[in-house]
Amino acid sequence: MKDGIRCIEMEREALLKVKDELIDEYGRLSSWGSEKYKKDCCKWSGVICDNQTNHIVELDLSDMSLRGNISPSLLEIQYLKYLDLSYNDFNYSRIPKFIGSMGRLQHLDVSYSNFSGEIPHHLGNLSELNFLSLDSFGDGSLTSTSLDWLSRLHSLSNLSMFSVNLTMATDWLQTITKLTQLEYLNLDSCNLSMVLPPSPYNASNSLSRLVLSGNELSSSWIFPLVFNLSNSLSFLDLRSNKLQGEIPVSLRNMTSLTSLYLSNNQFTGEVPHLALPSSLSYLDLSNNMFTGTVTQCIGSLSKLEHLLLDSNNFEDIITESHFFNISHLRWLYLFSNPVDFESERPFEYYGGFISAFVTWKGKEAEYINTLHLVKLIDLSNNNLVGDVPAEIASLVMLVGLNISRNNLSGFLPTNIERLRSLDFLDFSRNHFSGGIPNGISQLDQLGVLDVSYNNLSGKIPKSIHLLTFNASAFEGNPGLCGLPLTKACPGDEIAQVPTIGDNADGMKNSEDEDKLINDGFYISMAVGFIFGFWGVWGTLVFNNSWRIAFFKLWNSVMDWLYVKIAIGKIQLREAFHKFVKF
């Protein structure tokens, strides 16, 4: 090794050939062959050499926005164990067959790199492979008509083929059962067909994470398959299939299970008792057709952190007792169920944390915090009755509050101005009465407001900020009046537009206009501009205190002008409607 250079010359030349066939628009491979590291390829980006032999053993080209071709010169790097080409753009080209000849590879990742066509069966020659990711972008452009080539990868522990089209691969199940070292399997959105499980086959002791979501699997055989496929599953994802009927009671025998996803199916009946000595921390049963009570499937799951039961047909009364034993609960989704909340403190949940996902202003956000710093409450579309408790104003960090589409009554919270961080407030489609509290006008961070379709009455508080909301935010309240609604309150008058110099049609006379257009007018305008412009702006440029005072005044004037224009537009529109009706 000369002058501390570790790189082996043949491998360095091979890398330069690889670079020559790649299109590197962002210069991610600029260190390859640069003057600073011209000879030592072990210091090039994404290249790792063995400390003992100096051979290149890892090549990580992930997320470099590379295009072009993958050069066969990679074969000259004979000791390569790790190859990652993920998150690039190879323009729907085929996965190179020669990769199947890189016999020392243990890790191969070509996911999300815009490959297409049939996966080369030559990859089955990589007998030392333990990690293989072939995830696609969801368009089904990457396919495999048979998975028999996988059965030769006896060391494989991690296999991910998200969105690879396996419509023709009817041997997928027979192949999977031969991979006895498999720990993680992801066949999400692969168009898996209905096939009979091989007989006989034994359960694996290694498979712990299984993802079969986004397919067209049915209940008739999927659960027996899962029970026999592994006796040590901790993660099971069967979302978005065609699963029907009741969940088998035998599911509770899967004592290693910590995460269970069964949403977006057609399950019916009651949820079986899943607690016996259960380790579930994540349970997603949303978007099904479950009925009956939710008591048993909540109160006994002491390790539960995330519970999603929304969009079902549960009929139950939810009380504090449901949450006594769930001290770790962080997420609770119960919306879109005909459930009733029976609690003196419906907003004070029994649990250490609360979290929720919500979409507004076109963005999805996750809100997580401790109970006294909770940032979002979404109890929409339930059967909530009674008043909104005054204690809700104590949640001063609240960003979003959605209790729409319930049967709540009484008055809107009078101390709501304490929630100064509110960005989203939805009280719509309830039975609230009385007026809109003035405190709402003080919520200057509010970006979304909806109090429509209640029994509110009186005058909408005057506020610059409330005028920024559309009238639809207040509609459906027959007793409400004032801007931005077109219904005027008693005593309010429609502003009249001055008519000085107007003719009978409301237009200025041409003679009046001509009087202004003369030589003196242009001369005065020029002189006024010169002295006025430089008299004001010159002072502002050279006098700091005057400049600050001016812009404060400017902002005030613009706010005032904005309100006047907004009010004027609404009043003119109202006058026009009355004129048309007349």
N, C-alpha and C positions, 0 to 999 in steps of 0.2 A: 504494500500500500504506500503510494508516493504522496508526500506532503500532506498526510492526514486524509487523503481522498479515499473514501470507502467504496464508492460506486464501481461496479464491475462494468468494464467497457462495453461488452456485448449487450448487456441489459440497458445501458445508457443509450446506445444507438437504437435499440428497439423502441424505447420510449419516444425518441425523436421521430421515428417513423410513424408511431401512433399519433403524435401531435400533428404531423404533416397532413393526415387525412381527416383531422377534426377541424371544425370551424369554431373558433374561440372568439366570439364577438366582444366579450367583456374582459379579455386578457386574464382569465383565471389561471391559465397555464404559462403566464409570462416568465415565471422562474425557470421553466424548462429550457435549458440551453442559454440562460442569461449569462452575462459576463461574470457576475458575482459567483454563480454556482455552475459555471459552464461544465466543469468536469465531474462534480459530485452530485449525481442524480439522487442520492439519498436525502438531499436537502430540498428537493423539488416539491412543489405543492402536491399533496395527496399521496406521496411516495413514502413508504416505510421499509427500511432494510433490517435484516436480522443482525443483531449486534455481534454475533459470533462469525457467521459465514459471509456477511455483507451482501448476500443475495436479496433482491427485492421480494418481499413476502406479502405486502399489502399495497393495493392501488385503489384509492378512494377518489373517484371522479364525480361523486354525487353532487347534485344541485349546483352545477357550474354553467347551466344554460348552453351546453355544448350541442353542436349539430355536426352533420357530416357522416363519416363512416367509421366503423370499428375495424382497425387494421389487424390482419392476421399476424402481424409482428408481435402481438401479445404472446404468441406461442413460444417466442424466444426467451420469455421471462419464465423459466421452467419451474421455479420454486414458489410461484405465486399461490398463496393460500386464500387470499381475501380480495374479491373484486366487486366493487360497487359502482354501477353506472346509472343509478337511479336519478330521477328528476332532471332529465335532460330531454332533448328533442331530436330523435332520430327519424322523424318524418315518415312514419309508418313503414319503415324498412323491417326486414326480418331479423330475428335474433340470430346472430352468426352461428352457423353449425360448428365452426372450429372451436367454440368455447367448450364443446363436449369433449375435446381432446386435452383440456388443461387439467390433467388427472390429479393434481395436488390440491385443487380448489376445495376449500371447506365452507366458504361463505360466498354466495352469489346473489347479488341484488340488481335486477334490471327493471324494477318497478317504476311506473309512471314516467317512462322515457319514450313513449309514443312508438313502441314497437307494434307490429301487427302480423297477421298471418299465423300459420301453424307453428306451435312451439316445437323446436327441433327435438326429436326423440334421442338425439345424440347426448342430450343432457343426462340421460340415464347412465352414461359411462362414468359420471363423476362419483365414484364409489365412496370417496371420503367426505362428500358434501353433508353438512349438518344443518345448514341454513339456506333456504331457497325462497326468494320472493319474486313473483311474476305479476304483481298487481298491475291492473290496467286502469284506464281513466273512466271506465264506465260505458264505453261505446261498443264493447264486445268485439273489437277489432282483433284481439289476440285470442286464438282458439286452440283447442286440442281435441281431436276426434277420439283419442284413446289415452288413458293414463297408465297403461301397462309399463311404460318406460320408468315411471316413478318407483315401481316395485323393486327395482334393483338398487335403490338408494337406501341401503339398510341402516346407514348412520344418521339419516335425516331426523332432526328433532323439531325443526321449525319450517312449516310450509304455508305460504300465503299466496292465494291465486284470486284475489278479489277481482270480480268482473271479467275473468277469463271465460269465454263462451265454451261451456262443456255440454252443450245440448246433445251432441253425438257421443259423448264419452259415457256410455252406459256401464262401463266397468269401473266407475270412480269408487264405488263402495268396496268392491273386491280388492282394489288396489290399496285403499287406505288401511284396510284391516291387516295388510302385510307389513306395514311400516310400524314395527313394534317399538321403535325408539321415539316415536312422534310424541311431542309434548304440546305443541301448538298447531292447530289446523284452522285455516281461514278459507272457506269456500263461499264467501258472501257474494250474492248476485251473480251466480255462475250458471243459471238456467238448468239446475240439476233436475234430471228426470226421475220419475218413479221407477225404482228398481227393487227387486227382491234382495234382501241381505244374503250374503253367502252362508251356507250351512254345511258343517258347523263352523263357528268362529268363536274365539275366546276374547274376553275383555282384556284391555291393555292396562298395565299398571302405570303407564307413563303419561298418557294424554290427560292434560289438566285444563286446557282451554280449547273450546270447540265453538266455531262460528259458522252457522249454516243459514244465516238470515238472507232475506231477499231472494228466495227461491220459490218453488211451488210444491213444497213438501206437505204431506197430509198426516193427520194424526194416527191413521190406522197402523202405521209401522214405525213412525219416527221415534216415539218414546221407547218402545222395546229395543230399537236400534241403539239409542243413546244409553240406555241402561246397560247394554251388553258391550258397547264400544269401549267404555272405560268405567272403572270403579273408583276413580280418583278425580273426577271432574270438579274443578272449582269455579269455572266460568263457562256458562252455556248461553248461547245467543241463537234463538230461533225466531227472531222478529220477522214480520212481513212475509209470512208464508200463508198456507191455506189450512192451518190447523183449526179443527173444529171440535165440538163436544166439550166434555169436562176434562179438566186436568187430572191425570191419574193420581190416586192417593199414594201410590208407590213412589212418587217423586220425592216424598219426604224421607225416603231411605238413602237419598244421596247426601250423606252427612258432610261431605267435603265441600258442598256447593256454597260459594260466597256471593256469586253474582248470577242472577237469572233474568233473562230478557225474553218475554213472551208477547210483547206489544204488537199491535197491528195484525191480529189474527181474528178468528171468529169463535173464540172460546165462549162457552155458555155455562150456566149453572153457578154454583157457589165455589168460592176458592177453597181448596182443601186445607186442612190444618198442616202448615209447613214447618211448625216450630220444633218437633221432636228430633235429638239434642242439637238442631239446625245451627248453621254458621252464616246465614244470609246477612249480607250487609247492603246489597243492592237488589231490589225487586221491582221489576217493571212489568205491570199487567195492563197498561193503558191501551185504549182503543180496541177493546173487545166487547163482548156482550154479557159480561158477568152480572149476576143478580144476587139478591140476598144481602146478608150482613157482611160487614168488613171487620167485625170485632175480632174474630179469631186470627185473622191473617195480619193483624197489627200488634195487638197487645202482648203477644208471646214472643215476638221476634226481637229479643233484647239487644242484639248486635246490629240491628238495622240502622243504616245511615241515610239511604235513599229509598223512598217509597213513592211509586208512580201508579196511581189507580184512576187517573182521569179518563173521561170519555167512556164510561161503562153505564150499567143500569143498577148500580148498588142502591139499595133502599135501606137506610139506617139512620140512626141518630148518633151523631158524633159528639162525644163529651170528653172531658179531661181524662177520664179513665182509660181511654184508648191510648194515651201517650205516657202513662205513668212509668212503664217499664222500658221505654225507648229513649234512654237518656242520650244516645249518640245520634239521634235523628237530625239530619241536615236539610234534606229535600223532602217536601211533602206536596204531592200533586193530587188534588181531589176534585178539580173543577170538572164541569160537564157531567155531573151525576145528580140524581134526584135525592141527595142526602140532606139531612137537616143538622145544623149545628146547635146543640143545646149546651150553652155555656155562658156564665156571667162574664167571662173574660175571653171571648173568641179570638182575640188577637195576641194572647199571651200563651203561646204554645209551650208544651212541656218537653224541652229538649235543649241541648247545648247550642245548636246552630240551626240556621235556616238558610236555604239557598234556593234560587230560582233562575230559570231562563225566561227572558221576555224579549219580544221584538217590538221596537217602536222606532220611528224616524228611519225606517229601512235597515236597521242594524239589530243584530241579536247580541244581547249582553247577558252575562252571568253575574248575579249578585250574591255574594257570600259575606256573612259577618256574624258577629255574636248577637245574641238576642236583643240586647238593648241598643245595638247599632244596626238592626235589621234594615235593609235598604229596599226591599220589595215585598209587598203583600198582594197576592192574586187569588181571590176567592170568588171569581166571577162565575156566573152560570150555575149556581147551586140553589138551594132553597133557604137561604139565610133569611131570618125574620127578626123583627124588633128594631131597636135603635142602634146607630153607630156609637160605640162607647166613647166617652170623652177622653179616655186614657190613650186613645190612638195618637193624640197630639204629643204624647211623651216620646214617641219614636222620632226624635228630631233629625235622625239621619236618613229618614225615609225618602227614597228617590221615586218610587212608583207605588201607587195605590189603586187597585182595580177591584171594585166590589160590584161591578155592573151585573145586570140580568139576575137579580135576586128579588126577594119580597121584603126588602128593608123599608122601614117607614120612619116617621118622626122627622126631626130637623137635621139639616146638615151641621157638622161640628162647628160651633161658634168660635173655637180657639184654633182653627186650622192654620192661622197665620204663623204658628210656631213651627210648622213643617217647611222651613225656608228652603230646603234642598229639593223639594218636589219638582220633578220634571214631567211626571205622567200622573194624571188624576182622572179617574173614570167612575162617576156615580150614576151613570145612565141606566135607564130601564129598571127603576125601582118604584117606590111609592112615597118618596120624600115630599114633604110639604113645607110651607113657610117660605121665607125669602132666602136668597143667596147671601151668605154672610160676607160682610165687608172684608174679612180677612183674606178671602180668595184674591182680592185685588192686590194684596201685598206679596203674593207669591211670584216674584219677578223672575224666577228660574223656570217657571212652568212652560213647557213646550207643547203638551197635549192636555186638553181639557174637554170633558164631556159630561154635562149634567142633563142631557136631553131625556125626554119621555119620563117625566116624573109629574108631581103635582105642585111644582114650585110656583110661587106668585110674587108679585111686587116688582120693584124696579131693579134692574141689573146694576150693580155698583159701577159708578163712573171710574174708569181707569184706562190709562193709555195701553196697558198691557192686555186688558180684556178685550179691547177693540181689535187686537191682532187676530183674535179667533173668529172663525166663520160662524155665521148665524146658526148653522146646523148643530153647534155645540150646545145650544140653548133651546132648540125647537122641541115641540111636543109637551110644552108646559103652558097651557092656555092662559094662566094668570100672570106670566112674565111679560115685562114690557121694557122698552128702552134699548139703546144700541148695544150690540150690533143687530138686534131684531128690528124689523121694520114697523113693529107695533109701538106707537108712541104712548107714553105714560100720561095720565091725566095731568093737565097743566102745562105739558110740553107743547111748544109751537114749532112749526116747520120754518126754518130760516128762509127769508125771502132774498132772492138775488137782486141787487140794485139794478134799476132800469134807466138811470140817467143817460140821456142821449140815445135811447133805443126808440125804434119805430114801433108800429103796431105789431110787427112780427117778432119783436125782441131783438132786431138787428140794428146796428148803428147806421146812421145816415151817412151816405158817401160824402156829403159836403163837410160834415164834422171831421171825417178822417182826412180830407184834403187840406183842411186848415193847419194840420200838424206838419204836413210835409212841405217844408219850405227851406230856403237856404239858412235862415237863422236857426232852425231846428238842428240841422247837421253841424253848424259851427258850435252851437251850445253843447251838443252831445260830445264833440271832440274835445273841447276845453274841459268839460266836466269830467270826461274820462281821464285825461292827463292828470289833473289836480286831485281828483277823487281817488284814482287808483294809487298813485304814488304817495299821496298824503296819508292814506290809510296803511297801505302795505309797506311803504318805506318805514313808517313808524314801527310797525310790527316786526320788521326784520331786525331793526337795531335796538329795540327796547323789549327786553325779555319779559318783564312784569306785565307790560301792556299786551304782549302776545298771549300770555297765559290767560289773562282776563278776557281777551277777545274770544278765544276759542271756547272758554266756558260759556260765554254769552251766546256764541254761535250754536253750541249744542242745545242750549235751552230754547233758542229760537226755532231750531230744526224740530225739536220734540213738539213744541207748540204748533208749528206749522203742520207737522204730520197728523196731529190730532184733528186740527181744523179741516184739513183736506179729507181725512177719513170720515169725519162727521158730515161734512158738506156733501160728499158723494152719497152717503146713505140717505141724507135728507132729500137730496135731489131725486134719488131713485124713488123714495117714498112719495114725493110730490108727483112724480111722473106716473106712478101706479094709480094715485088718486085721480089724476087728470084723465087717464085712459078709462078708468071705471066710470067717471062722470060722462 
